[in-house]
């Protein structure tokens, strides 16, 4: 099963971790769809919204991608929050169409 943790501080998303592999008849479709959404968010932040690689902490591994925007003045921007909402909506739609392949959890972080 693929697990996606969405990191929030208050009302603002600032990162996520996606890990694991979906299992079952539609595993390749679900995994590639999640990968497309998460990687598109990452590259949109850099290529279209002007964040530098120093603004983002990222790590990657087999079946895992984790990103965190490091500065609150950056992640609180409306355009960045809109991009997170697009990614989250896409993941929710995948979960509705293919239930049981992923878990989506919002993780509230209190400290800076």
The first five atom37 places (N, CA, C, CB, O) and aatype in JSON, in Angstrom:
{
  "aatype": [20, 20, 20, 20, 20, 20, 20, 20, 20, 20, 20, 20, 20, 20, 20, 20, 20, 20, 20, 20, 20, 20, 20, 20, 20, 20, 20, 20, 20, 20, 20, 20, 20, 20, 20, 20, 20, 20, 20, 20, 20, 20, 20, 20, 20, 20, 20, 20, 20, 20, 20, 20, 20, 20, 20, 20, 20, 20, 20, 20, 20, 20, 20, 20, 20, 20, 20, 20, 20, 20, 20, 20, 20, 20, 20, 20, 20, 20, 20, 20, 20, 20, 20, 20, 20, 20, 20, 20, 20, 20, 20, 20, 20, 20, 20, 20, 20, 20, 20, 20, 20, 20, 20, 20, 20, 20, 20, 20, 20, 20, 20, 20],
  "atom_mask": [
    [1, 1, 1, 1, 1],
    [1, 1, 1, 1, 1],
    [1, 1, 1, 1, 1],
    [1, 1, 1, 1, 1],
    [1, 1, 1, 1, 1],
    [1, 1, 1, 1, 1],
    [1, 1, 1, 1, 1],
    [1, 1, 1, 1, 1],
    [1, 1, 1, 1, 1],
    [1, 1, 1, 1, 1],
    [1, 1, 1, 1, 1],
    [1, 1, 1, 1, 1],
    [1, 1, 1, 1, 1],
    [1, 1, 1, 1, 1],
    [1, 1, 1, 1, 1],
    [1, 1, 1, 1, 1],
    [1, 1, 1, 1, 1],
    [1, 1, 1, 1, 1],
    [1, 1, 1, 1, 1],
    [1, 1, 1, 1, 1],
    [1, 1, 1, 1, 1],
    [1, 1, 1, 1, 1],
    [1, 1, 1, 1, 1],
    [1, 1, 1, 1, 1],
    [1, 1, 1, 1, 1],
    [1, 1, 1, 1, 1],
    [1, 1, 1, 1, 1],
    [1, 1, 1, 1, 1],
    [1, 1, 1, 1, 1],
    [1, 1, 1, 1, 1],
    [1, 1, 1, 1, 1],
    [1, 1, 1, 1, 1],
    [1, 1, 1, 1, 1],
    [1, 1, 1, 1, 1],
    [1, 1, 1, 1, 1],
    [1, 1, 1, 1, 1],
    [1, 1, 1, 1, 1],
    [1, 1, 1, 1, 1],
    [1, 1, 1, 1, 1],
    [1, 1, 1, 1, 1],
    [1, 1, 1, 1, 1],
    [1, 1, 1, 1, 1],
    [1, 1, 1, 1, 1],
    [1, 1, 1, 1, 1],
    [1, 1, 1, 1, 1],
    [1, 1, 1, 1, 1],
    [1, 1, 1, 1, 1],
    [1, 1, 1, 1, 1],
    [1, 1, 1, 1, 1],
    [1, 1, 1, 1, 1],
    [1, 1, 1, 1, 1],
    [1, 1, 1, 1, 1],
    [1, 1, 1, 1, 1],
    [1, 1, 1, 1, 1],
    [1, 1, 1, 1, 1],
    [1, 1, 1, 1, 1],
    [1, 1, 1, 1, 1],
    [1, 1, 1, 1, 1],
    [1, 1, 1, 1, 1],
    [1, 1, 1, 1, 1],
    [1, 1, 1, 1, 1],
    [1, 1, 1, 1, 1],
    [1, 1, 1, 1, 1],
    [1, 1, 1, 1, 1],
    [1, 1, 1, 1, 1],
    [1, 1, 1, 1, 1],
    [1, 1, 1, 1, 1],
    [1, 1, 1, 1, 1],
    [1, 1, 1, 1, 1],
    [1, 1, 1, 1, 1],
    [1, 1, 1, 1, 1],
    [1, 1, 1, 1, 1],
    [1, 1, 1, 1, 1],
    [1, 1, 1, 1, 1],
    [1, 1, 1, 1, 1],
    [1, 1, 1, 1, 1],
    [1, 1, 1, 1, 1],
    [1, 1, 1, 1, 1],
    [1, 1, 1, 1, 1],
    [1, 1, 1, 1, 1],
    [1, 1, 1, 1, 1],
    [1, 1, 1, 1, 1],
    [1, 1, 1, 1, 1],
    [1, 1, 1, 1, 1],
    [1, 1, 1, 1, 1],
    [1, 1, 1, 1, 1],
    [1, 1, 1, 1, 1],
    [1, 1, 1, 1, 1],
    [1, 1, 1, 1, 1],
    [1, 1, 1, 1, 1],
    [1, 1, 1, 1, 1],
    [1, 1, 1, 1, 1],
    [1, 1, 1, 1, 1],
    [1, 1, 1, 1, 1],
    [1, 1, 1, 1, 1],
    [1, 1, 1, 1, 1],
    [1, 1, 1, 1, 1],
    [1, 1, 1, 1, 1],
    [1, 1, 1, 1, 1],
    [1, 1, 1, 1, 1],
    [1, 1, 1, 1, 1],
    [1, 1, 1, 1, 1],
    [1, 1, 1, 1, 1],
    [1, 1, 1, 1, 1],
    [1, 1, 1, 1, 1],
    [1, 1, 1, 1, 1],
    [1, 1, 1, 1, 1],
    [1, 1, 1, 1, 1],
    [1, 1, 1, 1, 1],
    [1, 1, 1, 1, 1],
    [1, 1, 1, 1, 1],
    [1, 1, 1, 1, 1]
  ],
  "atom_positions": [
    [[0.85, -1.17, 0.0], [0.0, 0.0, 0.0], [0.9, 1.24, 0.0], [-0.97, 0.0, 1.23], [1.94, 1.27, 0.65]],
    [[0.47, 2.25, -0.73], [1.19, 3.52, -0.74], [0.64, 4.41, 0.37], [1.06, 4.23, -2.12], [-0.57, 4.53, 0.55]],
    [[1.55, 5.01, 1.11], [1.16, 5.92, 2.19], [1.65, 7.32, 1.84], [1.75, 5.45, 3.57], [2.8, 7.52, 1.47]],
    [[0.75, 8.27, 1.96], [1.09, 9.67, 1.71], [0.76, 10.46, 2.97], [0.32, 10.23, 0.46], [-0.39, 10.53, 3.39]],
    [[1.79, 11.06, 3.55], [1.63, 11.95, 4.69], [1.77, 13.38, 4.19], [2.67, 11.64, 5.83], [2.77, 13.72, 3.55]],
    [[0.79, 14.2, 4.48], [0.8, 15.62, 4.11], [1.17, 16.42, 5.35], [-0.58, 16.09, 3.52], [0.5, 16.31, 6.38]],
    [[2.22, 17.21, 5.26], [2.68, 17.99, 6.41], [2.04, 19.36, 6.41], [4.21, 18.11, 6.41], [2.06, 20.07, 5.4]],
    [[1.46, 19.73, 7.57], [0.79, 21.03, 7.72], [1.3, 21.75, 8.95], [-0.74, 20.84, 7.8], [1.65, 21.14, 9.96]],
    [[1.34, 23.06, 8.85], [1.53, 23.94, 10.0], [0.35, 24.89, 9.98], [2.93, 24.71, 9.96], [0.27, 25.77, 9.12]],
    [[-0.57, 24.71, 10.92], [-1.79, 25.51, 10.92], [-2.61, 25.19, 9.68], [-1.46, 27.02, 10.97], [-2.93, 24.03, 9.42]],
    [[-2.95, 26.21, 8.93], [-3.76, 26.04, 7.71], [-2.92, 25.79, 6.46], [-4.61, 27.25, 7.49], [-3.46, 25.71, 5.36]],
    [[-1.6, 25.66, 6.61], [-0.71, 25.66, 5.45], [0.01, 24.33, 5.28], [0.3, 26.77, 5.57], [0.62, 23.81, 6.21]],
    [[-0.08, 23.79, 4.06], [0.73, 22.63, 3.7], [2.14, 23.1, 3.39], [0.11, 21.86, 2.48], [2.33, 24.14, 2.75]],
    [[3.13, 22.35, 3.86], [4.51, 22.7, 3.54], [5.32, 21.52, 3.02], [5.18, 23.28, 4.77], [6.49, 21.68, 2.69]],
    [[4.72, 20.34, 2.95], [5.46, 19.2, 2.43], [4.65, 17.92, 2.47], [6.73, 19.02, 3.2], [3.48, 17.91, 2.88]],
    [[5.29, 16.86, 2.05], [4.66, 15.54, 2.05], [5.73, 14.46, 1.99], [3.67, 15.39, 0.87], [6.88, 14.72, 1.65]],
    [[5.32, 13.26, 2.34], [6.13, 12.07, 2.12], [5.23, 11.01, 1.51], [6.79, 11.55, 3.45], [4.16, 10.7, 2.05]],
    [[5.66, 10.47, 0.39], [4.94, 9.4, -0.28], [5.88, 8.2, -0.31], [4.49, 9.82, -1.74], [7.0, 8.29, -0.8]],
    [[5.41, 7.06, 0.22], [6.28, 5.88, 0.24], [5.45, 4.61, 0.11], [7.11, 5.85, 1.53], [4.24, 4.59, 0.37]],
    [[6.12, 3.57, -0.31], [5.48, 2.28, -0.45], [4.98, 2.04, -1.86], [4.34, 2.16, 0.52], [4.98, 2.94, -2.71]],
    [[4.57, 0.83, -2.09], [4.07, 0.43, -3.4], [2.66, -0.14, -3.25], [5.01, -0.61, -4.07], [2.39, -0.94, -2.35]],
    [[1.78, 0.29, -4.13], [0.42, -0.26, -4.16], [0.49, -1.71, -4.61], [-0.52, 0.57, -5.09], [1.35, -2.07, -5.41]],
    [[-0.39, -2.53, -4.11], [-0.44, -3.95, -4.47], [-1.83, -4.28, -4.98], [-0.07, -4.85, -3.26], [-2.83, -3.86, -4.4]],
    [[-1.89, -5.03, -6.06], [-3.18, -5.47, -6.58], [-3.27, -5.29, -8.08], [-4.3, -4.7, -5.9], [-2.28, -4.99, -8.75]],
    [[-4.46, -5.49, -8.59], [-4.7, -5.47, -10.03], [-4.29, -4.16, -10.69], [-6.16, -5.74, -10.3], [-3.79, -4.16, -11.81]],
    [[-4.5, -3.04, -10.01], [-4.23, -1.73, -10.6], [-3.0, -1.05, -9.98], [-5.44, -0.82, -10.44], [-2.9, 0.17, -9.99]],
    [[-2.07, -1.85, -9.44], [-0.93, -1.3, -8.72], [-0.08, -0.36, -9.57], [-0.08, -2.41, -8.2], [0.31, 0.71, -9.1]],
    [[0.21, -0.74, -10.79], [1.06, 0.11, -11.65], [0.37, 1.43, -11.98], [1.42, -0.63, -12.95], [1.01, 2.48, -11.99]],
    [[-0.9, 1.38, -12.24], [-1.67, 2.59, -12.55], [-1.69, 3.53, -11.34], [-3.1, 2.23, -12.96], [-1.45, 4.73, -11.49]],
    [[-1.97, 2.99, -10.17], [-2.03, 3.82, -8.96], [-0.66, 4.41, -8.65], [-2.55, 2.99, -7.77], [-0.56, 5.61, -8.39]],
    [[0.38, 3.59, -8.66], [1.72, 4.08, -8.34], [2.19, 5.14, -9.32], [2.72, 2.92, -8.32], [2.74, 6.17, -8.92]],
    [[1.98, 4.91, -10.6], [2.43, 5.9, -11.59], [1.62, 7.19, -11.5], [2.34, 5.33, -13.01], [2.15, 8.27, -11.73]],
    [[0.36, 7.08, -11.17], [-0.48, 8.28, -11.01], [-0.02, 9.12, -9.82], [-1.96, 7.89, -10.85], [0.08, 10.34, -9.91]],
    [[0.25, 8.46, -8.71], [0.74, 9.17, -7.52], [2.09, 9.8, -7.81], [0.84, 8.21, -6.31], [2.33, 10.95, -7.46]],
    [[2.96, 9.05, -8.45], [4.28, 9.57, -8.82], [4.17, 10.81, -9.69], [5.1, 8.5, -9.54], [4.88, 11.8, -9.48]],
    [[3.29, 10.75, -10.66], [3.1, 11.9, -11.55], [2.65, 13.13, -10.77], [2.08, 11.56, -12.64], [3.18, 14.22, -10.99]],
    [[1.7, 12.97, -9.89], [1.2, 14.11, -9.12], [2.27, 14.68, -8.19], [-0.02, 13.7, -8.3], [2.44, 15.9, -8.13]],
    [[2.98, 13.82, -7.46], [3.96, 14.32, -6.5], [5.16, 14.96, -7.2], [4.43, 13.19, -5.59], [5.64, 16.0, -6.76]],
    [[5.63, 14.36, -8.27], [6.76, 14.94, -9.0], [6.37, 16.22, -9.71], [7.31, 13.93, -10.0], [7.17, 17.15, -9.8]],
    [[5.15, 16.29, -10.21], [4.68, 17.52, -10.85], [4.65, 18.66, -9.84], [3.29, 17.32, -11.47], [5.03, 19.78, -10.17]],
    [[4.19, 18.4, -8.62], [4.22, 19.44, -7.59], [5.66, 19.92, -7.38], [3.62, 18.92, -6.26], [5.91, 21.12, -7.39]],
    [[6.57, 19.0, -7.19], [7.97, 19.36, -6.93], [8.54, 20.23, -8.05], [8.82, 18.09, -6.77], [9.12, 21.28, -7.78]],
    [[8.39, 19.8, -9.28], [8.97, 20.56, -10.39], [8.23, 21.86, -10.66], [8.96, 19.71, -11.65], [8.84, 22.82, -11.14]],
    [[6.95, 21.93, -10.36], [6.21, 23.19, -10.48], [6.72, 24.21, -9.48], [4.69, 22.96, -10.28], [6.87, 25.38, -9.81]],
    [[7.0, 23.77, -8.26], [7.54, 24.68, -7.26], [8.84, 25.32, -7.73], [7.77, 23.94, -5.94], [9.06, 26.51, -7.52]],
    [[9.68, 24.55, -8.37], [10.98, 25.05, -8.83], [10.87, 25.76, -10.17], [11.99, 23.91, -8.93], [11.31, 26.91, -10.31]],
    [[10.3, 25.1, -11.16], [10.32, 25.62, -12.53], [9.32, 26.74, -12.79], [10.06, 24.52, -13.49], [9.6, 27.63, -13.6]],
    [[8.18, 26.71, -12.15], [7.13, 27.69, -12.44], [6.94, 28.74, -11.35], [5.83, 26.98, -12.67], [6.57, 29.87, -11.64]],
    [[7.18, 28.36, -10.09], [6.92, 29.28, -8.98], [8.18, 29.91, -8.41], [6.18, 28.56, -7.89], [8.11, 30.72, -7.49]],
    [[9.33, 29.55, -8.97], [10.56, 30.24, -8.65], [11.26, 29.84, -7.37], [10.29, 31.64, -8.58], [12.17, 30.55, -6.93]],
    [[10.88, 28.74, -6.74], [11.62, 28.3, -5.57], [12.96, 27.75, -6.0], [10.82, 27.25, -4.77], [13.09, 27.16, -7.07]],
    [[13.95, 27.94, -5.17], [15.26, 27.36, -5.47], [15.38, 26.03, -4.73], [16.42, 28.33, -5.06], [14.61, 25.74, -3.81]],
    [[16.34, 25.25, -5.14], [16.52, 23.96, -4.48], [16.9, 24.14, -3.01], [17.6, 23.14, -5.2], [16.69, 23.23, -2.21]],
    [[17.46, 25.31, -2.65], [17.79, 25.56, -1.24], [16.55, 25.9, -0.41], [18.8, 26.71, -1.14], [16.6, 25.87, 0.82]],
    [[15.42, 26.21, -1.07], [14.16, 26.46, -0.36], [13.44, 25.17, 0.01], [13.25, 27.32, -1.22], [12.51, 25.19, 0.82]],
    [[13.88, 24.06, -0.57], [13.17, 22.79, -0.43], [14.15, 21.72, 0.06], [12.51, 22.36, -1.76], [15.23, 21.56, -0.5]],
    [[13.75, 20.99, 1.07], [14.5, 19.8, 1.47], [13.81, 18.62, 0.81], [14.57, 19.64, 3.06], [12.6, 18.43, 0.97]],
    [[14.57, 17.83, 0.09], [13.95, 16.67, -0.55], [14.82, 15.44, -0.35], [13.72, 16.92, -2.06], [16.04, 15.53, -0.22]],
    [[14.17, 14.31, -0.32], [14.88, 13.04, -0.3], [14.07, 12.05, -1.13], [15.09, 12.52, 1.15], [12.84, 12.09, -1.17]],
    [[14.81, 11.17, -1.78], [14.19, 10.2, -2.67], [14.82, 8.84, -2.45], [14.33, 10.62, -4.15], [15.99, 8.73, -2.08]],
    [[14.03, 7.82, -2.66], [14.51, 6.45, -2.57], [13.59, 5.56, -3.36], [14.62, 5.99, -1.11], [12.7, 6.04, -4.08]],
    [[13.78, 4.27, -3.24], [12.93, 3.34, -3.96], [11.49, 3.46, -3.47], [13.44, 1.88, -3.79], [11.18, 3.08, -2.34]],
    [[10.63, 4.0, -4.31], [9.22, 4.14, -3.95], [8.94, 5.22, -2.94], [8.72, 2.86, -3.44], [7.88, 5.22, -2.32]],
    [[9.89, 6.17, -2.74], [9.71, 7.21, -1.73], [10.14, 8.56, -2.29], [10.51, 6.87, -0.46], [11.17, 8.69, -2.94]],
    [[9.31, 9.56, -2.01], [9.65, 10.96, -2.28], [9.16, 11.78, -1.11], [9.03, 11.46, -3.63], [8.0, 11.68, -0.7]],
    [[10.06, 12.59, -0.56], [9.7, 13.47, 0.55], [10.2, 14.87, 0.22], [10.31, 12.96, 1.9], [11.36, 15.05, -0.14]],
    [[9.31, 15.86, 0.35], [9.73, 17.25, 0.19], [9.17, 18.08, 1.34], [9.27, 17.82, -1.18], [8.09, 17.8, 1.87]],
    [[9.93, 19.09, 1.7], [9.49, 20.05, 2.71], [9.96, 21.43, 2.27], [10.03, 19.68, 4.13], [11.14, 21.62, 1.99]],
    [[9.06, 22.39, 2.22], [9.43, 23.78, 1.98], [9.9, 24.33, 3.32], [8.23, 24.63, 1.37], [9.18, 24.22, 4.32]],
    [[11.08, 24.91, 3.35], [11.74, 25.21, 4.61], [11.31, 26.51, 5.27], [13.18, 25.25, 4.39], [11.44, 26.64, 6.49]],
    [[10.81, 27.47, 4.52], [10.5, 28.78, 5.1], [9.0, 29.06, 5.04], [11.26, 29.89, 4.35], [8.36, 28.89, 4.01]],
    [[8.45, 29.48, 6.19], [7.0, 29.71, 6.26], [6.56, 30.87, 5.38], [6.59, 29.97, 7.69], [5.44, 30.86, 4.87]],
    [[7.41, 31.88, 5.18], [7.0, 32.98, 4.31], [6.86, 32.52, 2.87], [8.01, 34.13, 4.39], [6.16, 33.15, 2.08]],
    [[7.51, 31.43, 2.52], [7.37, 30.86, 1.18], [6.15, 29.94, 1.12], [8.65, 30.09, 0.77], [5.31, 30.09, 0.23]],
    [[6.04, 28.98, 2.05], [4.95, 28.0, 1.91], [3.58, 28.59, 2.18], [5.18, 26.84, 2.83], [2.58, 27.97, 1.85]],
    [[3.51, 29.77, 2.78], [2.21, 30.41, 3.02], [1.68, 31.14, 1.79], [2.32, 31.37, 4.17], [0.57, 31.66, 1.82]],
    [[2.47, 31.19, 0.72], [2.0, 31.86, -0.5], [0.78, 31.13, -1.06], [3.13, 31.91, -1.56], [0.72, 29.9, -1.05]],
    [[-0.18, 31.9, -1.55], [-1.41, 31.32, -2.11], [-1.13, 30.39, -3.29], [-2.36, 32.42, -2.55], [-1.76, 29.34, -3.39]],
    [[-0.2, 30.78, -4.18], [0.07, 29.94, -5.35], [0.64, 28.58, -4.94], [1.04, 30.65, -6.3], [0.33, 27.56, -5.56]],
    [[1.44, 28.55, -3.91], [2.0, 27.29, -3.44], [0.92, 26.43, -2.79], [3.15, 27.54, -2.45], [0.86, 25.22, -3.01]],
    [[0.06, 27.04, -1.99], [-1.03, 26.3, -1.37], [-1.99, 25.73, -2.43], [-1.79, 27.19, -0.38], [-2.5, 24.62, -2.28]],
    [[-2.22, 26.5, -3.49], [-3.07, 26.02, -4.58], [-2.47, 24.79, -5.23], [-3.28, 27.13, -5.63], [-3.19, 23.84, -5.56]],
    [[-1.16, 24.78, -5.43], [-0.5, 23.61, -6.01], [-0.65, 22.38, -5.11], [0.99, 23.9, -6.26], [-0.91, 21.28, -5.59]],
    [[-0.49, 22.57, -3.81], [-0.71, 21.45, -2.89], [-2.15, 20.95, -2.98], [-0.39, 21.87, -1.44], [-2.38, 19.75, -3.0]],
    [[-3.11, 21.87, -3.05], [-4.52, 21.47, -3.14], [-4.8, 20.67, -4.42], [-5.43, 22.71, -3.09], [-5.57, 19.71, -4.39]],
    [[-4.18, 21.07, -5.54], [-4.34, 20.31, -6.79], [-3.81, 18.89, -6.61], [-3.6, 21.01, -7.95], [-4.48, 17.93, -6.99]],
    [[-2.61, 18.75, -6.04], [-2.03, 17.43, -5.84], [-2.92, 16.58, -4.92], [-0.61, 17.54, -5.26], [-3.19, 15.42, -5.21]],
    [[-3.37, 17.18, -3.82], [-4.21, 16.45, -2.86], [-5.51, 16.0, -3.51], [-4.5, 17.32, -1.63], [-5.95, 14.87, -3.31]],
    [[-6.14, 16.87, -4.27], [-7.39, 16.51, -4.95], [-7.16, 15.34, -5.9], [-7.96, 17.72, -5.74], [-7.98, 14.42, -5.95]],
    [[-6.07, 15.37, -6.65], [-5.75, 14.26, -7.54], [-5.58, 12.95, -6.8], [-4.5, 14.57, -8.33], [-6.07, 11.91, -7.24]],
    [[-4.87, 13.0, -5.67], [-4.67, 11.79, -4.86], [-6.0, 11.29, -4.29], [-3.67, 12.07, -3.72], [-6.25, 10.09, -4.27]],
    [[-6.84, 12.2, -3.83], [-8.16, 11.8, -3.32], [-8.99, 11.14, -4.41], [-8.91, 13.02, -2.76], [-9.71, 10.17, -4.14]],
    [[-8.91, 11.64, -5.63], [-9.66, 11.03, -6.74], [-9.13, 9.64, -7.08], [-9.59, 11.92, -7.98], [-9.91, 8.74, -7.39]],
    [[-7.82, 9.45, -7.01], [-7.24, 8.12, -7.21], [-7.77, 7.17, -6.14], [-5.68, 8.17, -7.18], [-8.15, 6.04, -6.44]],
    [[-7.79, 7.63, -4.9], [-8.28, 6.8, -3.79], [-9.75, 6.44, -3.96], [-8.08, 7.53, -2.46], [-10.15, 5.31, -3.65]],
    [[-10.55, 7.37, -4.46], [-11.97, 7.08, -4.71], [-12.14, 6.05, -5.83], [-12.73, 8.37, -5.07], [-12.98, 5.16, -5.74]],
    [[-11.34, 6.18, -6.89], [-11.46, 5.28, -8.04], [-10.87, 3.89, -7.75], [-10.77, 5.89, -9.25], [-11.36, 2.89, -8.27]],
    [[-9.83, 3.84, -6.93], [-9.13, 2.59, -6.63], [-8.95, 2.45, -5.11], [-7.75, 2.53, -7.36], [-7.83, 2.55, -4.61]],
    [[-10.03, 2.23, -4.39], [-9.94, 2.16, -2.92], [-9.05, 1.01, -2.46], [-11.33, 2.02, -2.31], [-8.99, -0.05, -3.09]],
    [[-8.36, 1.25, -1.35], [-7.54, 0.2, -0.76], [-6.1, 0.18, -1.24], [-8.14, -1.1, -1.03], [-5.31, -0.64, -0.77]],
    [[-5.74, 1.06, -2.15], [-4.38, 1.08, -2.68], [-3.48, 2.11, -1.98], [-4.41, 1.36, -4.15], [-2.26, 2.03, -2.08]],
    [[-4.09, 3.07, -1.28], [-3.29, 4.12, -0.66], [-3.95, 4.61, 0.62], [-3.07, 5.28, -1.62], [-5.15, 4.44, 0.83]],
    [[-3.13, 5.22, 1.46], [-3.65, 5.94, 2.62], [-3.13, 7.37, 2.53], [-3.22, 5.25, 3.97], [-1.98, 7.6, 2.16]],
    [[-3.98, 8.3, 2.87], [-3.65, 9.72, 2.83], [-3.9, 10.28, 4.23], [-4.5, 10.49, 1.74], [-5.01, 10.2, 4.75]],
    [[-2.86, 10.84, 4.83], [-2.96, 11.33, 6.2], [-2.4, 12.74, 6.29], [-2.22, 10.38, 7.18], [-1.33, 13.02, 5.75]],
    [[-3.12, 13.61, 6.97], [-2.64, 14.97, 7.22], [-1.96, 14.99, 8.59], [-3.81, 16.02, 7.17], [-2.55, 14.61, 9.6]],
    [[-0.71, 15.42, 8.59], [0.1, 15.44, 9.81], [0.31, 16.89, 10.22], [1.47, 14.71, 9.59], [0.98, 17.65, 9.52]],
    [[-0.25, 17.26, 11.35], [-0.13, 18.63, 11.87], [1.15, 18.74, 12.69], [-1.38, 19.01, 12.74], [1.37, 17.97, 13.62]],
    [[1.98, 19.7, 12.32], [3.24, 19.94, 13.02], [3.1, 21.25, 13.79], [4.45, 19.98, 12.04], [2.75, 22.27, 13.21]],
    [[3.39, 21.21, 15.07], [3.19, 22.39, 15.92], [4.42, 23.29, 15.99], [2.83, 21.96, 17.31], [4.27, 24.51, 16.09]],
    [[5.6, 22.72, 15.94], [6.81, 23.54, 16.11], [7.38, 23.98, 14.77], [7.86, 22.77, 16.89], [7.0, 23.48, 13.71]],
    [[8.33, 24.93, 14.83], [8.99, 25.4, 13.6], [10.16, 24.56, 13.27], [9.42, 26.82, 13.72], [10.83, 24.81, 12.27]]
  ]
}
